[in-house]
Amino acid sequence: MKLDLHRLRHVVTVAETRSFSRAAALLAITQPALSRSVALLEGDLGFRIFDRGRSGVFITQAGADLVAGAEYLLAQAHALEQNVLQIRNAETGMVRFGMAPMVASIYLPRLLTRMAKAQPQLILRPLVRKAEDLIEALAGGEIELCFFASAHLPAHEHIHFDTIGTVPIGVFARAGHPLLRRKGLVPDDLRQFPFAASVAEFPQKLGAPPIVSSIVCDNYFLMKELILTSDTICLTSPLLLQEELRTGKAVRLDINLIDHVSFDLCALRVVNRTVSPSVELLLAQLLNLVEGPGVQLT
């Protein structure tokens, strides 16, 4: 035996109105159709739900028990329908995504603020890790989407990469740093001062010794503090220092430390895996922040 929600709704409406004619009007169906629906359900159940007479419609004890359960079931079905609508419209649910430390430092606070304002019922679960860890988390289903900035994208047969913008990088120091008094800076000049970067060392060309980071750190907010409060030099993005560069508290050193001056900002997803509407919303909000091209996750 299968319970039909439409027939249960018919029974509940008749029980509430104590009238087949009034119930039919509320349900926007004909009275004969409503009577057939209730009769078919009674036949399936094997007991009468209503006693009908000249003085009206009366619910049986078995019918009352059925209506009590049907009201609960219909309420649960309605709640599920509303929840599905909210998920479809990215109004509720959980957003699981990842960001590499530099990208998170630049965009995550503003992205979370925008998402919370756009859909306050969403649960946001950002994961901040290195690029290789994000790819592993993505492939393992821990997150639906991730973002990192890289000069060279790794090959992965199950991961799709979309370029959604660029992240400029450079070497920065505080205003008044001793190196600013020198002209024609070369990488060897950096060895005299603490140097902070997210990697341990940078190879130089022509077999010269590598530039070694005395502070290996992927906390870019800490790097900003080091720049502003000490003689530490940092490899970071000017996007993290916009206000400090505008006011002259930080300066960019004119030095060719690495071969590129920007990274591609990439969105990564698993090939042939559909992302949730809430993740689509998150991507749209991030694209708005970076003013990058539109990307369809198909």
Rosetta blueprint (number, residue, H / E / L):
1 M L
2 K L
3 L L
4 D L
5 L H
6 H H
7 R H
8 L H
9 R H
10 H H
11 V H
12 V H
13 T H
14 V H
15 A H
16 E H
17 T H
18 R L
19 S L
20 F H
21 S H
22 R H
23 A H
24 A H
25 A H
26 L H
27 L H
28 A L
29 I L
30 T L
31 Q H
32 P H
33 A H
34 L H
35 S H
36 R H
37 S H
38 V H
39 A H
40 L H
41 L H
42 E H
43 G H
44 D H
45 L H
46 G L
47 F L
48 R L
49 I L
50 F E
51 D E
52 R E
53 G E
54 R L
55 S L
56 G E
57 V E
58 F E
59 I E
60 T L
61 Q H
62 A H
63 G H
64 A H
65 D H
66 L H
67 V H
68 A H
69 G H
70 A H
71 E H
72 Y H
73 L H
74 L H
75 A H
76 Q H
77 A H
78 H H
79 A H
80 L H
81 E H
82 Q H
83 N H
84 V H
85 L H
86 Q H
87 I H
88 R H
89 N L
90 A L
91 E L
92 T L
93 G L
94 M E
95 V E
96 R E
97 F E
98 G E
99 M E
100 A L
101 P H
102 M H
103 V H
104 A H
105 S H
106 I H
107 Y H
108 L H
109 P H
110 R H
111 L H
112 L H
113 T H
114 R H
115 M H
116 A H
117 K H
118 A H
119 Q L
120 P L
121 Q L
122 L L
123 I E
124 L E
125 R E
126 P E
127 L E
128 V E
129 R L
130 K L
131 A H
132 E H
133 D H
134 L H
135 I H
136 E H
137 A H
138 L H
139 A H
140 G L
141 G L
142 E L
143 I L
144 E L
145 L E
146 C E
147 F E
148 F E
149 A E
150 S E
151 A L
152 H L
153 L L
154 P L
155 A L
156 H L
157 E L
158 H L
159 I E
160 H E
161 F E
162 D E
163 T E
164 I E
165 G E
166 T E
167 V E
168 P E
169 I L
170 G E
171 V E
172 F E
173 A E
174 R E
175 A L
176 G L
177 H L
178 P H
179 L H
180 L H
181 R H
182 R L
183 K L
184 G L
185 L L
186 V L
187 P H
188 D H
189 D H
190 L H
191 R H
192 Q H
193 F L
194 P L
195 F E
196 A E
197 A E
198 S L
199 V L
200 A L
201 E E
202 F E
203 P L
204 Q L
205 K H
206 L H
207 G H
208 A L
209 P L
210 P L
211 I E
212 V E
213 S L
214 S L
215 I E
216 V E
217 C L
218 D L
219 N L
220 Y H
221 F H
222 L H
223 M H
224 K H
225 E H
226 L H
227 I H
228 L H
229 T H
230 S L
231 D L
232 T L
233 I E
234 C E
235 L E
236 T E
237 S L
238 P H
239 L H
240 L H
241 L L
242 Q H
243 E H
244 E H
245 L H
246 R H
247 T H
248 G L
249 K L
250 A E
251 V E
252 R E
253 L L
254 D L
255 I L
256 N L
257 L L
258 I L
259 D L
260 H L
261 V L
262 S E
263 F E
264 D E
265 L E
266 C E
267 A E
268 L E
269 R E
270 V E
271 V L
272 N L
273 R L
274 T L
275 V L
276 S L
277 P H
278 S H
279 V H
280 E H
281 L H
282 L H
283 L H
284 A H
285 Q H
286 L H
287 L H
288 N H
289 L H
290 V H
291 E L
292 G L
293 P L
294 G L
295 V L
296 Q L
297 L L
298 T L
